[in-house]
């Protein structure tokens, strides 16, 4: 494979040490095609692609994909878990307090882990998770009307 070729979903799964199944391919593609999807939305997208799949199988598949770093799980406080395909770049998120919309925010400043802890308590910090909270443009407009 040349540098300009992108690996297929199946190749990525194999490369991560996972068995390639139609459900795993559909899960990974659904997450990547979505925008910070919850489990129910992912299950629906997978069902559209491959037919029936249990919610338990979706949870197990997402766990496997997250464990090998092909998918990222985020859990904004008070909100259900969301999944995204943007991994490995230590980006952050902004979450609407009203509707729960989530959007990506690039690294806050400098290189990962983006923020330097005032006291790292001896930890070797390699990642910072930052969530900005506020109102999305639609909810902000609705509130001010």
N, C-alpha and C positions, 0 to 999 in steps of 0.2 A: 504494500500500500504506500502510495506517495504522500508527501506532506499535505498536498492539496485535497486528498480524498478524506472524507469523513467516514468513520467506522459506522457500520449499520447497527441498529439496536441489538440484533442477535450477536454481533461481534463484541459489543460492549458488555452484554450479559456474560458471554463466555470469558472475556478478559477479566471480569470481576469474579470469576469462579462460580457463576450461577448457571444452572441448567437452563437452556433456552426452551421456553414453553410459549404457546400462543397467549396465555393469560399474562405472563410476565412481559412479553413484548407489548401487549395491549395496555398494561398498567403503565409502563414506562412512557409509551407514546401519549397516553391520555394525560399523564402528569405534565409532560413537556408541552403538550398542546394547550393546556389549561393555564389558569392564572391563580395560583395559590388555592387550589381546590381542596374541599373537604372530602372525607371518605365517601359520603353518599354520592357526591357529584362524580368522583372517580369511578365508583362502582357502576354508575349509570353509563359513563363513557366507555368503560370496558365492556359492558353488556352490549352496547351499540356495535362494538367491534367484533366480539367473539361469541355473543350469545350469553347464556346463563353462567353466572359465577356467583358464589355465595359471598356474603359480606365478610365472613370469616376468612375466606381465601384472599379477599382484597386486603384485609388487615395483615395477613401473613406475608403476602407479596410485597406490600409497602414496607413492612419491617425488614424483609430481606434486601430490598433495594436501598433502603436507608442505611442498613448496616454496612453495605459495601460502597456507599458514597455516591450512588447513581441518582439518588433522590434526597432532598433535604426536607425534614419535618420542622415546622415552626409551630409554636403554641403561644400565641399572644394571650396574656392573662384574661380570663373570663370568656375566652373564645375556644371553639373546638380546634383540634389540630388541623393544620393545612399542610399541603405538600407541594413542592416545586422542583423543577428540573434544573434550576440554576444552582450549581454546586461548586465548591472549591474556591470561591473568590471572597469569602468573608463579607458579603454585602449585608445590609440591614433592611429594615422594613418600616413603613409608616402605616398605621392602622386607624381607620375611622371609628371613633367612639360610638357613633350613631348607627351606622349600617354594617360595620365590620369589614368594609372593603380593605384590602391589603395591597400595597404597592412596594416595589423594590426601591431601595435607596443605596447608592454606591457608598463605599467606605467613607466614614466620617472625616478622617484626616490622615494622610500619610499611608504608610504600609500596614498590612495586617500585623497585629490584631486591632488596628485603628485607634484604640484608646490605651493610654498607659494608666494602669491602676495606681492610685495614690499610695496604696500599700498592698503589694501582691502576696504578702504573708509567706514568702518563699516559694510560691508557685512559679512554674515556668509557663507563662501565659502564651497561648498560641492562637487564641480566637477570642473575639469580643462579640457579644450578641446585644445589639441595640435595637430598641423598638421606639419609634416616635409615635406619639398619640395625638390625635386632633380630629378634625372633621374634614371629610373629602369635599371637593367643590360642590357636588350635588346637595349634600346634607347641609353644608354651610349656607348655600343659597336658599334652601327651604327654610332654615332657621331664621334667616334675616328677613324673609318675606312676610 
